[in-house]
Structure formats: structure tokens, C-alpha cells
């Protein structure tokens, strides 16, 4: 599975405030051991950077990820849901280091993020422009995987 766990400049409406992420916000934390989870649940680990099953990079668009899904019940469930187009998107868990945020009224801009995990979100991700696509396991499956690839954009059903 691959895509974007966060995109720069996209607005997330979080209760009574709006949040955006600035380019470069993830850069300092990408050397740590970061987990890939289902719905932020530490009991549902899909991969991690330390083992090489999760790869993260920050580019001009946002936080790109590539994840080798495990042959576990959680991994198989995510593959099945993504193939059907039922996954809501991606999210991430983080802390904010000193000086990492700037507030202007009810708007928060994240300049630095201490990233802890990225999550496949089954229902409603906070950020609207995350993307997920299934990758082929072998060269023979490449055309089929492209047909199954799903770009997800959150559509806030309650807005």
C-alpha cells in the first residue's frame, strides 16, 4: 500500500479550529521508529520503519508512505477494504515540539511535528487529501493493481 498520510496546505477542520501542515514539518522526525497502525490502535500494527516494512519520505506534496502489509487478519482486512474502495484515508499521530505550531485566531499551522505513527483510517480521517493505492506484489499483477488503485478523498458527511 502506498500514498500520502498527510498533505501540505490541506485544511483539517478539528472541532472549533482549522489546522494546516507546512512543508518541512515532518523532516526532523523521519529518522525515528514510526509505526503504521489501523485507526491509531497500537494493538493493530501493520508495519514500522525500524523493520523496513514502512517507508516514509517528505516531498513537495506531503508525507509519502509505502507499506508492506502483513499477512495478518488486520493486514488482510485492510487489503480487502482498500480493494473495494471502503477505506476512509490516512491519518497520523504526533506530538508538537516547542515552537512547532503557530496560532492565528482559530487557525493552527504545524511547522514541526514529532511523528509517532501513521494510520490507515477506516472511516473519517481529519485531513481531506490523503491517498491510498494498493501495489502489485509481482510484475504480473501490476496491471490488475493499477485497476484496483483507489485515490481517497475525505468527504465530510456531516458538513
N, C-alpha and C positions, 0 to 999 in steps of 0.2 A: 504494500500500500504506500502511496506517496501523495504529496500535495503540500498545502500550506496550513500550518497550525495557527498562524496569525498573519495579518497583512497590515502594512503601514498605511496610516491615514484613514482607515475604515473606522467608522463610529460605532461604538457599542453603547447602547442605552441601558444603564445599570441602575434601576430604581430612579432616584431623583438626580442622577448626574450622567454625563456623557464622557466616555473615555476614548482616547486615541493612542496609538503607539507610534513613536518617532523612529525613523531609520537609525540603526545602530544600537537600539535599546537592548537587544539580546546578546550582542557581540561578546561582552565580557564574561557571560555565564556559560558559554557553549563548551568550555573545557571540562566542566563538572560531569558527574554521573547523573544523567537525566533519564527519568522513566517515561515509558509510554503506557498509558492506562486506559481503561474503559470508564467513562463518566467520572473521572477523578477518584476512582476507587482503588486504593493501594492493594486490595486483595485481588484485583484483576489486572495483573501485569502482562502487557503484550510484548515488551522489549525494553532495552536500556542501552544507553550509549556505551557504558563500560564493557558490555559484551559484544558490541558491534552490531546488534540487531536493530538498533535505532540510530539513524544518522541525521544530524541537524546541520543546517547552514543558514546564515542570514544573507540574503541577496537584496537587490534593489526593490523587490516586491514585498518581502516579509520573511517570516521564519519558515523555511522549506524543510520538509522531513521526508525520510524514506524509512520504511518499517518492514522488517521481515516478520510477518505474523506467525505466531506459533501454532503447532498442531495440538491445540488445547480446545476445550469447549468454548472458551471466550474468543479465541482466535477464529475458530470455525464459524461462530455466530456472527462475528464482525464481517467476515468474508461474505457470508450469505446475505446479510442485511445490506452491505455495500453493493453487491451484485444486483440486488433488487431496487436500489436507489432509496433505501429506507433510512440511511444514516443521516443525522441532522447536520454534522460538520465536525469541526475540531475546536479544541479549547486548550488552555494551558494554565498551570498552577505556578504561582510565583510569589516572591517577596519583593518589596521595593527598598533598595538601599538608600541611605541618606542622600538627598539631592536628586533622587531618581524620578521625582514627579513634580509637575508644575500645575497649579490650580489657577484658573481664571473663572470666577463665578462658580457655576455648576459644571464646568468642563475640566477634566483632568487629562494631562498629556504625560504619557510614560516615556521618560528619556533613558532610563536604565532599569533593567529587570533582572532579578536573580531568579532565573528559571529553575524550577524543580521538576516539572513534568509537563508532558503534552497528553491530551486525552482525545480519544475518539468519543464524540458525544452522540448518543443515540437519538436525543430529542431536540433540544433547543440550545444551540451554542450562543454565547453572548456576542461574538463578533460575526458579522454577516458575510464576509467574503472568504471564509476558509474553503479549502478544496480538498477532495479526496478522490483518488483514482486507484483502481486495482492494477497491479503489474502482472505480467505473464511470468510464470515460473520457468518456462523454457522458450526457446526460439519458436517452436511450432505453435505455441499458444499466443504469440504476440498479436496476431490479427483479432483473435477472439477477445483478448484483454482490452484492446482498443475499442471494440464494440461495447464492452461492459463498462468502460471507464465512465465515471459519473462525476460531474462537477456539481458541487452542492453550494447553494447559497441559502442562508437562513432567510426565511420569510416569517416575520414576526406575526404569528396568528392572532395575537391579542392587540395589535396596534390598530 
